[in-house]
Amino acid sequence: MKDLNKKLTIVIILVLSSLLVVASPVLAAFDIEAESAILMEAETGQVLFTKNVTEELPPASITKIMTLLLAMEAIDSGQMNLDDTVIASEFASSMGGSQIYLAPKEKMKVETLLESIAIASANDACVALGEHIAGSYQNFIKMMNERASELGLKDTNFINSTGLPTDDGAHYSSARDIAIMSRELINKHPKVLDWTSIWIDKIRNGEFTLYNTNDLINYYPGADGLKTGWTDKAGYCLAATAKRDGMRLISVVMKTDSEEARMEESAKLLNYGFSRFDLKKVVKQGEDVGKIEVKEGEELEVKVETAEDLKLVLKSNAEDLEREIELEKEVTAPIEKGEIVGKLIIKQADKELGSVDLAAAENVKRADLLTRLWRMIRDFILGFFK
């Protein structure tokens, strides 16, 4: 009955927060009751809301996002596969907190360990998998910090793979960094969402039940991940993700006061994004943007087109987008089709929102010596009349 009341409370909170965001025509400045928070659109990486976004805080089990990322990258590289068997070490089996109670030398498939981490936040599974990937636990922590550096995470330092509390405060991350690693994980390895969206699962031939620690996937439309966290120092944290109408958002809240609060504040963030912003394709690949001059070419001009699509997250009533073409100072033959010759910049109220490369739409050969000489003479003579 207590769990049912708790879940009903969360449902009511989520519904009310949704109504407040969607129905109110005029709102006070939007804010979140969390120490730190961020809202990011997953495909473009555009940031839609921040609060104390670079503050270094204990991330608790949200740490496991990096563990999952390294594991999925090891699978992609061929280093391991989902059917590989992992043998739990004494150290892995000694982990406290959330766990699947691995016994020393117990054998378990990689996929089962990944499910246990993604669904139930199992610390022992996290350590066993890290040792399997890196050969030793310390090597895996080194890999975590190296990958953090590669991703440009400036406010993160890992000293374990679980997020279990440390006395010296040396294990930390920020809402910004967590959003970046979350984006890398779900964009490059969407398979993870198959696990993080599972509410209840069973392992060990049905003898052990995994319960998802993220209640949001049960109640919030489109929610399918990603990772909760809690310790006394970290408070209640959640890196959440949801997808609606082709747009995926990532929200991170850190150091909220309760399980209900981390769900409510995450829902508020996601509601804010889905109600106020749209993901729009503002440039299509292959758009004709005119011609530019080519020096020393058989043809004196070349058609230019956009090299790729450009999507931007815009406010739902966004208008007055401006296009500005910026070309290389001098384009000289020979030119090959597809060669980048400049960029198309999208602006709104003089603020740059994004850009896309411009490419030559055709080949242009260099003119022969006689043609180039004749043009020089012609331009010299015409110069007198100007």
C-alpha positions as CSV (number, residue, x, y, z in Angstrom):
1,M,0.0,0.0,0.0
2,K,2.9,2.4,0.8
3,D,4.5,1.8,-2.6
4,L,1.1,2.3,-4.3
5,N,0.6,5.6,-2.5
6,K,4.1,6.7,-3.4
7,K,3.5,5.9,-7.1
8,L,0.1,7.7,-7.1
9,T,1.8,10.7,-5.6
10,I,4.4,10.8,-8.3
11,V,1.7,10.5,-11.0
12,I,-0.3,13.4,-9.5
13,I,2.9,15.5,-9.3
14,L,3.8,14.8,-12.9
15,V,0.3,15.6,-14.2
16,L,0.1,18.8,-12.3
17,S,3.6,19.9,-13.4
18,S,2.7,19.2,-17.0
19,L,-0.5,21.2,-16.7
20,L,1.3,24.1,-15.1
21,V,3.9,24.3,-17.9
22,V,1.5,23.8,-20.8
23,A,-1.6,25.7,-19.7
24,S,-0.1,28.9,-18.2
25,P,0.1,31.6,-20.9
26,V,2.3,33.8,-18.8
27,L,4.9,32.3,-16.5
28,A,7.4,33.6,-14.0
29,A,11.0,32.9,-14.7
30,F,11.4,29.1,-15.1
31,D,13.4,27.4,-12.3
32,I,14.1,24.0,-10.9
33,E,14.3,23.0,-7.3
34,A,17.7,21.3,-7.5
35,E,21.2,22.3,-6.7
36,S,22.2,21.9,-10.4
37,A,20.3,21.1,-13.6
38,I,20.4,21.1,-17.4
39,L,18.1,20.4,-20.3
40,M,19.7,19.4,-23.6
41,E,18.3,18.3,-27.0
42,A,20.0,15.1,-27.9
43,E,20.5,15.3,-31.6
44,T,21.9,18.8,-31.9
45,G,23.4,19.1,-28.4
46,Q,21.6,22.5,-28.0
47,V,21.2,23.5,-24.3
48,L,17.7,24.8,-23.5
49,F,18.1,25.4,-19.7
50,T,20.9,25.5,-17.1
51,K,21.3,26.0,-13.4
52,N,24.7,26.0,-11.7
53,V,25.6,23.8,-14.7
54,T,29.3,23.4,-14.0
55,E,29.1,23.0,-10.2
56,E,31.2,20.0,-9.2
57,L,29.0,17.6,-7.2
58,P,29.0,13.9,-6.2
59,P,27.1,12.2,-9.0
60,A,26.3,9.0,-7.1
61,S,25.2,6.2,-9.4
62,I,24.9,8.5,-12.4
63,T,28.6,7.6,-12.6
64,K,27.5,4.4,-14.2
65,I,26.6,6.2,-17.4
66,M,30.4,6.3,-18.1
67,T,30.7,2.7,-17.2
68,L,27.9,1.8,-19.7
69,L,29.5,4.0,-22.4
70,L,32.9,2.3,-22.1
71,A,31.2,-1.1,-22.1
72,M,29.2,-0.4,-25.3
73,E,32.3,1.0,-27.0
74,A,34.2,-2.2,-26.1
75,I,31.4,-4.1,-27.8
76,D,31.5,-1.9,-30.9
77,S,35.2,-2.3,-31.2
78,G,35.0,-6.1,-31.0
79,Q,36.9,-6.3,-27.7
80,M,33.9,-8.2,-26.3
81,N,30.4,-9.2,-27.1
82,L,27.1,-9.6,-25.3
83,D,27.5,-13.3,-25.0
84,D,30.9,-13.2,-23.4
85,T,31.2,-14.7,-19.9
86,V,32.5,-12.6,-17.0
87,I,33.8,-14.2,-13.8
88,A,33.2,-12.1,-10.7
89,S,36.2,-11.3,-8.6
90,E,36.3,-11.2,-4.8
91,F,36.5,-7.5,-5.0
92,A,33.5,-7.1,-7.3
93,S,31.4,-9.4,-5.0
94,S,32.3,-7.2,-2.0
95,M,30.5,-4.1,-3.3
96,G,27.7,-2.7,-1.1
97,G,24.7,-0.7,-2.0
98,S,22.6,-1.7,-4.9
99,Q,23.7,-5.1,-6.2
100,I,22.8,-8.4,-7.6
101,Y,24.8,-10.3,-5.0
102,L,27.5,-11.7,-7.2
103,A,29.3,-14.6,-5.6
104,P,33.1,-14.8,-6.0
105,K,33.9,-16.7,-9.2
106,E,30.2,-16.6,-10.3
107,K,29.9,-16.6,-14.1
108,M,27.5,-14.2,-15.8
109,K,27.0,-13.0,-19.4
110,V,28.0,-9.4,-20.4
111,E,24.5,-8.7,-21.4
112,T,23.1,-9.7,-18.1
113,L,25.6,-7.5,-16.3
114,L,24.7,-4.6,-18.5
115,E,21.0,-5.1,-17.8
116,S,21.7,-5.3,-14.1
117,I,23.6,-2.0,-14.2
118,A,21.1,-0.2,-16.5
119,I,17.9,-1.4,-14.7
120,A,18.9,-2.0,-11.0
121,S,22.1,0.1,-10.7
122,A,24.1,-3.0,-9.5
123,N,27.4,-1.9,-8.1
124,D,28.9,-5.5,-8.2
125,A,28.0,-5.9,-11.8
126,C,29.6,-2.5,-12.6
127,V,32.9,-3.5,-11.0
128,A,32.9,-7.0,-12.5
129,L,32.3,-5.6,-16.0
130,G,35.0,-2.9,-15.6
131,E,37.6,-5.5,-14.5
132,H,36.6,-7.7,-17.6
133,I,37.1,-4.7,-20.0
134,A,40.3,-3.2,-18.6
135,G,42.0,-6.2,-16.9
136,S,42.0,-4.5,-13.5
137,Y,39.7,-2.1,-11.7
138,Q,42.3,0.7,-11.5
139,N,42.9,0.4,-15.3
140,F,39.1,0.8,-15.8
141,I,39.0,4.0,-13.7
142,K,41.9,5.3,-15.7
143,M,39.9,4.6,-18.9
144,M,36.9,6.4,-17.5
145,N,38.9,9.6,-16.8
146,E,40.6,9.4,-20.2
147,R,37.3,9.1,-22.0
148,A,36.0,12.0,-19.9
149,S,38.9,14.1,-21.1
150,E,38.2,13.1,-24.8
151,L,34.6,14.2,-24.4
152,G,35.7,17.6,-23.0
153,L,34.3,17.0,-19.6
154,K,35.9,19.8,-17.6
155,D,34.2,19.3,-14.2
156,T,34.5,15.5,-13.8
157,N,36.9,13.2,-11.9
158,F,36.2,9.5,-11.3
159,I,37.8,7.4,-8.6
160,N,35.3,4.6,-8.9
161,S,32.9,3.2,-11.4
162,T,29.9,2.9,-9.1
163,G,29.4,6.4,-7.6
164,L,29.7,4.9,-4.0
165,P,30.5,7.8,-1.6
166,T,34.1,8.9,-1.0
167,D,35.4,10.7,2.1
168,D,37.8,13.1,0.2
169,G,35.3,14.4,-2.3
170,A,37.6,13.5,-5.2
171,H,34.8,11.8,-7.1
172,Y,32.6,14.4,-8.8
173,S,30.9,15.6,-12.0
174,S,28.6,18.3,-13.1
175,A,25.2,18.5,-14.7
176,R,26.8,19.7,-18.0
177,D,29.3,16.9,-18.1
178,I,26.6,14.3,-17.3
179,A,24.4,15.6,-20.1
180,I,27.4,15.3,-22.5
181,M,28.2,11.7,-21.6
182,S,24.5,10.8,-21.7
183,R,24.2,12.2,-25.2
184,E,27.2,10.3,-26.3
185,L,25.8,7.1,-24.9
186,I,22.3,7.3,-26.2
187,N,23.2,8.7,-29.6
188,K,26.0,6.2,-30.4
189,H,24.6,3.2,-28.4
190,P,20.7,3.4,-28.4
191,K,20.6,-0.3,-27.5
192,V,21.1,0.9,-23.9
193,L,17.6,2.4,-24.0
194,D,16.2,-1.1,-24.5
195,W,17.4,-1.9,-21.0
196,T,16.9,1.4,-19.2
197,S,13.2,1.4,-20.3
198,I,12.5,-2.0,-18.6
199,W,10.6,-1.7,-15.4
200,I,11.0,-5.2,-14.0
201,D,13.2,-8.1,-15.3
202,K,14.6,-11.4,-14.0
203,I,18.0,-13.0,-14.2
204,R,19.6,-16.2,-13.0
205,N,16.9,-18.3,-14.7
206,G,14.1,-16.2,-13.1
207,E,15.4,-16.5,-9.6
208,F,16.5,-12.9,-9.1
209,T,14.3,-9.8,-9.9
210,L,15.7,-6.5,-11.2
211,Y,13.6,-3.5,-10.3
212,N,14.2,-0.2,-12.2
213,T,15.2,2.7,-9.9
214,N,13.8,5.3,-12.4
215,D,10.1,5.7,-11.7
216,L,9.9,8.3,-14.5
217,I,9.8,5.6,-17.2
218,N,6.5,4.3,-15.8
219,Y,4.6,7.7,-15.8
220,Y,6.2,10.2,-18.1
221,P,5.1,9.9,-21.8
222,G,8.1,9.1,-23.9
223,A,10.5,8.5,-21.1
224,D,12.9,5.5,-21.6
225,G,15.9,6.2,-19.4
226,L,18.5,6.9,-18.1
227,K,20.1,6.7,-14.7
228,T,19.3,7.5,-11.1
229,G,21.7,8.3,-8.2
230,W,21.5,8.7,-4.5
231,T,23.9,9.1,-1.5
232,D,23.7,11.2,1.6
233,K,26.1,13.8,0.1
234,A,24.8,13.6,-3.5
235,G,21.1,13.8,-2.6
236,Y,18.7,12.4,-5.1
237,C,19.9,12.8,-8.7
238,L,18.5,11.7,-12.1
239,A,19.8,11.9,-15.7
240,A,16.5,11.4,-17.6
241,T,15.7,11.2,-21.3
242,A,12.4,11.1,-23.2
243,K,11.4,11.3,-26.9
244,R,8.3,12.9,-28.4
245,D,7.4,13.8,-32.0
246,G,10.9,13.1,-33.2
247,M,12.7,15.2,-30.6
248,R,14.7,13.6,-27.7
249,L,15.5,15.6,-24.6
250,I,18.1,14.9,-21.9
251,S,17.5,16.4,-18.5
252,V,19.8,16.2,-15.5
253,V,18.9,17.2,-11.9
254,M,21.4,16.9,-9.1
255,K,21.0,17.2,-5.3
256,T,17.2,17.2,-5.0
257,D,15.6,16.5,-1.6
258,S,13.7,13.2,-2.3
259,E,12.8,10.5,-4.8
260,E,9.6,12.4,-5.6
261,A,11.5,15.7,-6.0
262,R,13.9,14.3,-8.6
263,M,11.0,12.9,-10.6
264,E,9.0,16.1,-10.3
265,E,11.9,18.4,-11.2
266,S,12.9,16.1,-14.1
267,A,9.3,16.2,-15.4
268,K,9.2,20.0,-15.1
269,L,12.4,20.2,-17.2
270,L,11.1,17.9,-19.8
271,N,7.7,19.6,-20.0
272,Y,9.5,22.9,-20.4
273,G,11.4,21.6,-23.4
274,F,8.6,19.8,-25.1
275,S,6.1,22.6,-24.7
276,R,8.3,25.4,-25.8
277,F,10.7,24.0,-28.4
278,D,10.6,22.1,-31.7
279,L,13.3,20.3,-33.6
280,K,13.2,21.7,-37.1
281,K,15.2,21.0,-40.2
282,V,16.1,24.5,-41.4
283,V,18.5,23.4,-44.2
284,K,18.3,20.4,-46.4
285,Q,21.3,18.7,-48.0
286,G,21.8,19.7,-51.6
287,E,20.0,23.0,-51.5
288,D,21.1,25.3,-54.3
289,V,22.5,28.5,-52.9
290,G,23.7,30.1,-56.2
291,K,27.1,30.4,-57.8
292,I,30.5,31.7,-56.8
293,E,33.5,33.0,-58.8
294,V,36.3,30.6,-59.5
295,K,39.8,31.9,-60.4
296,E,41.7,30.2,-63.2
297,G,38.9,27.8,-64.0
298,E,37.6,26.6,-67.4
299,E,34.3,28.0,-66.1
300,L,34.4,31.2,-64.2
301,E,31.7,30.2,-61.8
302,V,30.6,27.1,-59.9
303,K,27.3,26.1,-58.4
304,V,27.3,25.8,-54.6
305,E,25.0,23.6,-52.5
306,T,24.6,22.7,-48.9
307,A,26.7,19.8,-47.8
308,E,24.3,18.3,-45.2
309,D,21.1,18.8,-43.4
310,L,21.0,21.3,-40.5
311,K,18.5,20.8,-37.6
312,L,18.0,23.4,-34.9
313,V,15.9,23.5,-31.8
314,L,13.7,26.6,-32.0
315,K,11.0,28.1,-29.9
316,S,7.6,26.9,-31.1
317,N,6.8,30.4,-32.4
318,A,10.2,31.1,-33.8
319,E,10.3,33.3,-36.9
320,D,12.6,35.6,-38.8
321,L,15.5,33.2,-39.4
322,E,18.2,34.9,-41.4
323,R,20.7,33.2,-43.8
324,E,24.3,34.5,-44.3
325,I,26.8,33.0,-46.7
326,E,30.4,33.1,-45.8
327,L,32.8,32.0,-48.5
328,E,36.5,31.3,-48.6
329,K,38.4,34.4,-49.6
330,E,39.5,32.9,-52.9
331,V,38.3,29.8,-54.7
332,T,40.8,28.7,-57.3
333,A,40.5,25.8,-59.8
334,P,40.8,22.9,-60.0
335,I,37.7,22.3,-57.9
336,E,36.2,18.9,-57.2
337,K,32.5,18.3,-56.7
338,G,31.9,18.1,-52.9
339,E,34.9,20.4,-52.0
340,I,34.0,22.7,-49.2
341,V,34.1,26.3,-50.3
342,G,32.4,28.1,-47.4
343,K,29.5,27.9,-45.0
344,L,25.9,28.9,-44.6
345,I,25.1,30.6,-41.2
346,I,21.7,30.6,-39.7
347,K,21.0,33.6,-37.5
348,Q,18.1,35.1,-35.5
349,A,18.2,38.6,-34.2
350,D,21.9,38.7,-35.1
351,K,22.7,35.7,-33.0
352,E,24.2,32.7,-34.7
353,L,22.2,29.5,-34.2
354,G,24.1,27.1,-36.4
355,S,25.9,26.6,-39.6
356,V,26.4,24.1,-42.4
357,D,29.2,23.7,-44.9
358,L,28.8,24.8,-48.5
359,A,30.2,22.5,-51.2
360,A,30.9,22.8,-54.9
361,A,28.1,21.1,-56.9
362,E,30.3,20.2,-59.9
363,N,33.9,19.8,-61.0
364,V,35.8,22.8,-62.4
365,K,39.0,22.1,-64.3
366,R,41.9,24.6,-64.4
367,A,41.9,26.6,-67.6
368,D,44.9,26.0,-69.9
369,L,47.8,28.5,-70.1
370,L,46.6,30.2,-73.3
371,T,43.1,30.9,-71.8
372,R,44.6,32.2,-68.6
373,L,47.0,34.5,-70.5
374,W,44.2,35.9,-72.7
375,R,42.1,36.6,-69.6
376,M,45.0,38.5,-68.0
377,I,45.5,40.6,-71.1
378,R,41.7,41.3,-71.4
379,D,41.4,42.3,-67.7
380,F,44.4,44.6,-68.0
381,I,42.9,46.4,-71.0
382,L,39.5,46.6,-69.4
383,G,41.1,48.1,-66.3
384,F,41.9,51.3,-68.2
385,F,38.3,51.9,-69.0
386,K,37.2,51.4,-65.4
